[in-house]
Amino acid sequence: MRSEMMAPHRRQSVGRFSALAFSIAALMSTLSLASGTAWAQAAAPVKIGVIDMQSALLSTKDGQKAVAELKAKFAPKEQEFQKRQNELQAKQEQFRKTENTISDEAKAALARDIDAMTKTLQRDTEDARQDVDQEQQRVLNELGQKMMQVLQKYAGEKQLTMVMDVSGQPNNILFASSTIEITRDIIAMYDAAAPMSAVAPAKAPANPSSSAPKTPATRPATPPASAPK
C-alpha cells in the first residue's frame, strides 16, 4: 500500500530528472556546435600582404610630382651652398700655398677667415637640411593618408588579414614570397583613384640624379699648428 502511494512521486521525480537530462544534453550539443564554429573561424586561412610603403609613395604620380617640386624649391639653396663650398676650398688652397711666404699676421687672418667661413657654412647647411627634412615629412604625411585609404580598400577587396611594411628600418621580416608582394598593385590602384594633375615645368636641380634635395657636406678648415690662434 505504501509503495503504491509513493509511486506518483517517483514518477514525477523520474520525469523531472529526464527533463533535466534532456536540457543538459541540449546545452552540451549547443556548446559543442559553438565550439566547432569558433574553431572553424580560428582555423580560417590567414592572408598576408607585403608592401614597401616608402617605394610605393614615391613611385605614384603624386609622389613623383612632389619630389620634382621639392627639388625645384631647394635647388637655388643647393647651388648657393655649392658656390660657398668652392670659395671655402679656394681659401684653404690659398692658405696651403702661401703659409711659408706670408707673415704670421697675414697667416692668422687667413686662418680666421677660413674658420669663420667653415662654421657659417656648416650652420647654414644644417638649417637647410632640417628644412628639407620637415618639408619631406609633410609631403610624406599627406601622401600617406591617401595611400592608407587605398590600402584599406585593397585589403578589404582581397580579404587580407594583415599587411606588413618592409620599408621600415629595422624590420623583422626575414622572408616574404613574391606572391604576396602588393606594392605594384597599390601604386596602380592609387594612380587610378587619384590621377595626377599637370606638373608645371620646374627648374632643374644642381644634382638631378638625386632622388631628394641634398646639401653639400663641408670640409672644416685645418690650419697648420704653427698658425696663431
DRENNU-162548 format. One line per 2 residues: number of its first residue (from 1); their letters; for each residue x, y, z of C-alpha. Coordinates in steps of 0.02 Angstrom, whole numbers. Example, Ala and Ser with C-alpha at 12.3 -4.5 7.8 and 13.67 -1.06 7.14 Angstrom:
2
1 = AS = 615/-225/390 ~ 684/-53/357;
REM end
This chain:
229
1 = MR = 0/0/0 ~ 143/119/46;
3 = SE = 235/78/-113 ~ 81/120/-214;
5 = MM = 64/288/-125 ~ 247/332/-167;
7 = AP = 234/285/-348 ~ 162/452/-410;
9 = HR = 304/547/-326 ~ 432/431/-401;
11 = RQ = 356/453/-571 ~ 364/644/-551;
13 = SV = 546/634/-495 ~ 591/523/-641;
15 = GR = 502/645/-757 ~ 594/795/-687;
17 = FS = 760/702/-699 ~ 726/654/-879;
19 = AL = 683/835/-922 ~ 841/896/-836;
21 = AF = 946/767/-926 ~ 871/820/-1092;
23 = SI = 909/1003/-1055 ~ 1088/961/-1010;
25 = AA = 1107/859/-1169 ~ 1036/1002/-1272;
27 = LM = 1153/1125/-1188 ~ 1304/1015/-1220;
29 = ST = 1254/997/-1402 ~ 1240/1187/-1418;
31 = LS = 1409/1214/-1335 ~ 1488/1084/-1447;
33 = LA = 1416/1167/-1602 ~ 1475/1339/-1545;
35 = SG = 1648/1272/-1506 ~ 1658/1192/-1678;
37 = TA = 1607/1355/-1761 ~ 1738/1453/-1663;
39 = WA = 1871/1326/-1708 ~ 1823/1337/-1891;
41 = QA = 1837/1526/-1885 ~ 2005/1518/-1797;
43 = AA = 2067/1391/-1923 ~ 2020/1502/-2072;
45 = PV = 2173/1539/-2183 ~ 2267/1699/-2143;
47 = KI = 2305/1806/-2296 ~ 2453/1922/-2279;
49 = GV = 2513/2058/-2397 ~ 2686/2138/-2401;
51 = ID = 2716/2317/-2461 ~ 2864/2433/-2475;
53 = MQ = 2769/2586/-2420 ~ 2908/2712/-2449;
55 = SA = 2938/2650/-2625 ~ 2751/2648/-2658;
57 = LL = 2731/2828/-2601 ~ 2873/2894/-2707;
59 = ST = 2826/2790/-2860 ~ 2650/2856/-2876;
61 = KD = 2620/3001/-2994 ~ 2581/3113/-2845;
63 = GQ = 2743/3057/-2763 ~ 2848/3091/-2917;
65 = KA = 2768/3262/-2933 ~ 2805/3302/-2751;
67 = VA = 2988/3251/-2772 ~ 3005/3363/-2926;
69 = EL = 2929/3510/-2832 ~ 3046/3485/-2684;
71 = KA = 3197/3481/-2798 ~ 3143/3641/-2884;
73 = KF = 3109/3727/-2718 ~ 3278/3689/-2640;
75 = AP = 3387/3693/-2797 ~ 3434/3878/-2775;
77 = KE = 3491/3849/-2597 ~ 3590/3696/-2650;
79 = QE = 3677/3796/-2785 ~ 3717/3933/-2659;
81 = FQ = 3797/3807/-2541 ~ 3900/3734/-2684;
83 = KR = 3965/3907/-2726 ~ 4011/3942/-2545;
85 = QN = 4095/3772/-2533 ~ 4202/3813/-2684;
87 = EL = 4251/3980/-2607 ~ 4300/3894/-2446;
89 = QA = 4407/3767/-2538 ~ 4491/3909/-2632;
91 = KQ = 4534/3994/-2466 ~ 4605/3831/-2398;
93 = EQ = 4711/3809/-2554 ~ 4773/3987/-2538;
95 = FR = 4825/3954/-2359 ~ 4922/3797/-2406;
97 = KT = 5014/3886/-2547 ~ 5062/4042/-2450;
99 = EN = 5086/3981/-2272 ~ 5276/3984/-2290;
101 = TI = 5287/4151/-2379 ~ 5166/4268/-2290;
103 = SD = 5186/4349/-2120 ~ 5118/4272/-1961;
105 = EA = 4987/4410/-1951 ~ 4925/4377/-2128;
107 = KA = 4927/4190/-2096 ~ 4825/4212/-1937;
109 = AL = 4699/4324/-2026 ~ 4678/4198/-2167;
111 = AR = 4656/4056/-2042 ~ 4520/4156/-1952;
113 = DI = 4431/4187/-2117 ~ 4434/4001/-2157;
115 = DA = 4371/3955/-1985 ~ 4228/4081/-1993;
117 = MT = 4177/4026/-2168 ~ 4179/3844/-2115;
119 = KT = 4071/3871/-1961 ~ 3945/3980/-2053;
121 = LQ = 3929/3858/-2196 ~ 3907/3710/-2080;
123 = RD = 3773/3801/-1980 ~ 3677/3858/-2134;
125 = TE = 3691/3686/-2213 ~ 3619/3604/-2058;
127 = DA = 3475/3728/-2052 ~ 3437/3695/-2235;
129 = RQ = 3443/3507/-2207 ~ 3316/3523/-2067;
131 = DV = 3203/3625/-2182 ~ 3215/3491/-2315;
133 = DQ = 3177/3353/-2189 ~ 3025/3445/-2123;
135 = EQ = 2958/3476/-2297 ~ 2986/3295/-2348;
137 = QR = 2897/3235/-2191 ~ 2749/3348/-2227;
139 = VL = 2734/3282/-2404 ~ 2751/3101/-2347;
141 = NE = 2615/3126/-2216 ~ 2495/3196/-2345;
143 = LG = 2531/3057/-2469 ~ 2525/2928/-2330;
145 = QK = 2348/2974/-2280 ~ 2288/2949/-2459;
147 = MM = 2388/2789/-2476 ~ 2311/2715/-2319;
149 = QV = 2136/2739/-2390 ~ 2187/2647/-2548;
151 = LQ = 2275/2512/-2446 ~ 2123/2482/-2335;
153 = KY = 2010/2468/-2487 ~ 2129/2347/-2571;
155 = AG = 2145/2240/-2414 ~ 1956/2231/-2399;
157 = EK = 1934/2179/-2580 ~ 2071/2048/-2571;
159 = QL = 2017/1991/-2395 ~ 2190/2019/-2324;
161 = TM = 2207/1985/-2139 ~ 2368/2085/-2119;
163 = VM = 2481/2199/-2222 ~ 2664/2216/-2172;
165 = DV = 2776/2362/-2221 ~ 2954/2310/-2266;
167 = SG = 3020/2487/-2291 ~ 3036/2521/-2104;
169 = QP = 3209/2504/-2029 ~ 3239/2389/-1948;
171 = NN = 3105/2263/-1996 ~ 3089/2085/-1934;
173 = IL = 3033/2006/-2098 ~ 3164/1878/-2146;
175 = FA = 3072/1805/-2295 ~ 2920/1851/-2397;
177 = SS = 2856/1763/-2552 ~ 2840/1868/-2708;
179 = TI = 2661/1807/-2724 ~ 2608/1916/-2576;
181 = EI = 2700/2073/-2635 ~ 2566/2205/-2664;
183 = TR = 2670/2362/-2693 ~ 2640/2371/-2880;
185 = DI = 2455/2339/-2859 ~ 2440/2479/-2731;
187 = IA = 2534/2603/-2842 ~ 2420/2563/-2989;
189 = MY = 2264/2574/-2880 ~ 2321/2740/-2805;
191 = DA = 2356/2818/-2975 ~ 2190/2757/-3042;
193 = AA = 2098/2833/-2894 ~ 2194/2998/-2891;
195 = PM = 2255/3047/-3064 ~ 2397/3173/-3061;
197 = SA = 2366/3350/-3118 ~ 2481/3428/-3245;
199 = VA = 2652/3470/-3174 ~ 2718/3644/-3210;
201 = PA = 2895/3646/-3281 ~ 3020/3662/-3138;
203 = KA = 3198/3722/-3136 ~ 3317/3576/-3137;
205 = PA = 3414/3550/-2975 ~ 3603/3558/-2967;
207 = NP = 3611/3368/-2948 ~ 3466/3293/-3049;
209 = SS = 3522/3115/-3016 ~ 3474/3125/-2833;
211 = SA = 3300/3073/-2778 ~ 3286/3213/-2649;
213 = PK = 3369/3382/-2620 ~ 3538/3367/-2539;
215 = TP = 3652/3496/-2464 ~ 3840/3481/-2488;
217 = AT = 3948/3423/-2346 ~ 4077/3547/-2290;
219 = RP = 4257/3511/-2251 ~ 4316/3607/-2098;
221 = AT = 4475/3704/-2116 ~ 4627/3633/-2030;
223 = PP = 4760/3769/-2024 ~ 4936/3715/-1979;
225 = AS = 4983/3702/-1798 ~ 5103/3848/-1820;
227 = AP = 4961/3968/-1859 ~ 4923/4083/-1711;
229 = K = 4758/4054/-1626;
REM end
